[in-house]
Amino acid sequence: MFGFVVALLVRLLALTWRVERPPFPVAGPCVLAFLHGEQLPLVALHRGMGVVGIVSRSRDGERLSAVLTRLGYPVLRGSTSAGGTEVLVAASHALARGERPALAVDGPRGPAGRPGPGAAGLARRAGVPVVVGRVESAGWRARSWDRFLVPWPFARVRVRYRVWDGVGEMPLD
């Protein structure tokens, strides 16, 4: 029931946003990287684009998985702390099928906004680029480690993409 209710609320809220988004910069498979706190608008705006969610096996991950499934996303479960090898193999298979695995690159173990090795390693292994998706919007920010963003109804939501080829640091600015 949780997944159904939250997915419905996300869809309704997203219908009100004034979205500014350039075309997706990569035609084929890639790894889509984002920050935890910006996932709600990105989840709402990337349906039907071949995106496969990578979600941890935690209790919060279970809730997120239910929401993503209700929104029509296939979901792979695993993270650096549990199921990392299995999810890496499954995400590699998704890339081989032309899909776009998406994952939050920062985590509760490290500082918010600092990417871990997951997206870069997956992209390097598959020989595909990383597309970094970022969001700017007015909205409510949680008092959590990731400052989770919920854009206001009727807010302007700007999405930016940067393609990263794996050289240097991941561009999260």
C-alpha positions as CSV (number, residue, x, y, z in Angstrom):
1,M,0.0,0.0,0.0
2,F,2.9,2.4,0.8
3,G,4.3,2.1,-2.7
4,F,1.0,2.8,-4.3
5,V,0.2,5.8,-2.2
6,V,3.6,7.4,-2.6
7,A,3.9,6.7,-6.3
8,L,0.4,8.3,-6.8
9,L,1.5,11.4,-4.8
10,V,4.8,11.7,-6.8
11,R,2.9,11.5,-10.1
12,L,0.4,14.1,-9.0
13,L,3.0,16.5,-7.7
14,A,5.2,16.1,-10.8
15,L,2.2,17.0,-13.0
16,T,2.2,20.5,-11.4
17,W,6.0,21.2,-11.9
18,R,7.2,23.6,-14.6
19,V,10.1,21.4,-15.9
20,E,13.2,22.7,-17.7
21,R,15.2,19.7,-19.0
22,P,17.5,19.4,-21.9
23,P,17.3,16.3,-24.1
24,F,19.0,13.3,-22.5
25,P,22.6,13.5,-23.7
26,V,23.3,9.8,-24.4
27,A,21.3,7.8,-27.0
28,G,22.3,4.3,-25.7
29,P,23.2,2.6,-22.5
30,C,24.9,4.6,-19.7
31,V,25.0,4.7,-15.9
32,L,22.8,7.5,-14.5
33,A,24.3,9.0,-11.4
34,F,22.6,11.4,-9.0
35,L,22.7,12.5,-5.3
36,H,20.4,10.9,-2.8
37,G,18.7,14.2,-1.9
38,E,17.7,14.9,-5.5
39,Q,16.2,11.5,-6.4
40,L,12.5,12.4,-6.0
41,P,12.3,14.8,-9.0
42,L,14.6,12.6,-11.1
43,V,12.5,9.5,-10.4
44,A,9.4,11.4,-11.4
45,L,10.9,12.7,-14.6
46,H,12.7,9.7,-16.1
47,R,9.9,7.2,-16.5
48,G,9.9,5.4,-19.8
49,M,13.6,6.2,-20.6
50,G,15.0,2.7,-20.0
51,V,16.1,3.5,-16.5
52,V,16.6,0.6,-14.0
53,G,16.8,1.6,-10.4
54,I,19.6,0.3,-8.1
55,V,18.3,0.3,-4.6
56,S,19.9,-0.9,-1.3
57,R,18.7,-3.9,0.6
58,S,17.9,-1.8,3.6
59,R,14.5,-1.1,5.1
60,D,14.4,2.3,3.4
61,G,15.5,0.6,0.2
62,E,12.5,-1.8,0.5
63,R,10.2,1.2,0.6
64,L,11.9,2.9,-2.3
65,S,11.8,-0.3,-4.3
66,A,8.0,-0.5,-3.8
67,V,7.6,3.1,-5.0
68,L,9.8,2.6,-8.0
69,T,8.0,-0.6,-9.0
70,R,4.7,1.2,-8.8
71,L,6.1,4.0,-11.0
72,G,7.1,1.4,-13.6
73,Y,10.8,1.1,-13.0
74,P,12.6,-2.3,-12.9
75,V,14.6,-2.5,-9.7
76,L,17.9,-4.2,-8.9
77,R,18.7,-4.6,-5.2
78,G,22.2,-4.3,-3.6
79,S,24.8,-1.8,-2.4
80,T,28.4,-1.7,-1.2
81,S,27.3,-3.0,2.2
82,A,25.0,-5.9,1.0
83,G,24.7,-7.6,-2.3
84,G,27.2,-5.4,-4.1
85,T,28.7,-8.2,-6.4
86,E,25.2,-9.5,-7.4
87,V,23.9,-6.0,-8.2
88,L,27.0,-5.2,-10.2
89,V,26.6,-8.3,-12.3
90,A,22.8,-7.6,-12.8
91,A,23.5,-4.0,-13.7
92,S,26.1,-5.1,-16.2
93,H,23.5,-7.3,-17.8
94,A,21.1,-4.4,-17.9
95,L,23.7,-2.3,-19.7
96,A,24.2,-5.1,-22.2
97,R,20.5,-5.0,-22.9
98,G,20.7,-1.3,-23.6
99,E,19.2,-0.2,-20.3
100,R,20.4,2.6,-18.0
101,P,21.1,1.6,-14.4
102,A,20.6,4.6,-12.1
103,L,22.1,5.0,-8.6
104,A,22.7,7.5,-5.9
105,V,26.4,8.0,-5.8
106,D,26.6,9.4,-2.3
107,G,25.6,7.5,0.7
108,P,24.9,7.6,4.4
109,R,28.4,6.2,5.1
110,G,30.2,9.1,3.5
111,P,29.6,12.8,3.3
112,A,26.6,13.9,1.4
113,G,27.6,15.0,-2.1
114,R,30.7,12.8,-2.2
115,P,30.5,10.0,-4.8
116,G,31.5,6.5,-4.0
117,P,33.1,4.1,-6.5
118,G,29.9,2.3,-7.7
119,A,28.8,4.3,-10.7
120,A,32.3,4.8,-12.0
121,G,33.3,1.2,-11.6
122,L,30.1,-0.1,-13.3
123,A,30.5,2.3,-16.2
124,R,34.2,1.5,-16.6
125,R,33.5,-2.2,-16.5
126,A,30.8,-1.9,-19.2
127,G,32.6,0.7,-21.3
128,V,29.8,3.2,-21.1
129,P,29.7,6.8,-19.9
130,V,28.2,8.1,-16.7
131,V,25.5,10.7,-17.0
132,V,25.3,12.9,-13.9
133,G,21.8,14.2,-13.3
134,R,21.3,17.2,-11.0
135,V,18.2,19.1,-10.0
136,E,17.6,22.7,-9.0
137,S,14.2,23.7,-7.5
138,A,12.5,25.5,-4.7
139,G,10.9,23.1,-2.3
140,W,11.0,21.5,1.1
141,R,14.3,20.1,2.3
142,A,14.4,17.4,4.9
143,R,16.6,17.8,8.0
144,S,18.4,14.6,7.1
145,W,22.0,13.8,6.1
146,D,21.1,14.1,2.4
147,R,18.8,17.2,2.6
148,F,16.1,15.3,0.6
149,L,14.3,17.7,-1.8
150,V,10.6,17.7,-2.4
151,P,9.9,20.5,-4.9
152,W,6.8,22.6,-4.1
153,P,3.7,22.2,-6.2
154,F,4.0,24.4,-9.3
155,A,7.7,25.0,-8.7
156,R,10.2,25.3,-11.6
157,V,12.3,22.2,-11.6
158,R,15.5,22.4,-13.6
159,V,17.3,19.2,-14.6
160,R,21.0,19.4,-15.7
161,Y,23.0,16.6,-17.2
162,R,26.8,16.2,-17.5
163,V,28.4,13.3,-19.3
164,W,31.5,12.0,-17.5
165,D,34.0,9.8,-19.2
166,G,35.6,8.6,-16.0
167,V,38.6,10.9,-16.2
168,G,39.1,13.0,-13.1
169,E,36.5,13.5,-10.4
170,M,32.8,13.0,-11.1
171,P,31.3,16.4,-11.9
172,L,28.7,16.9,-9.2
173,D,28.6,20.7,-9.4
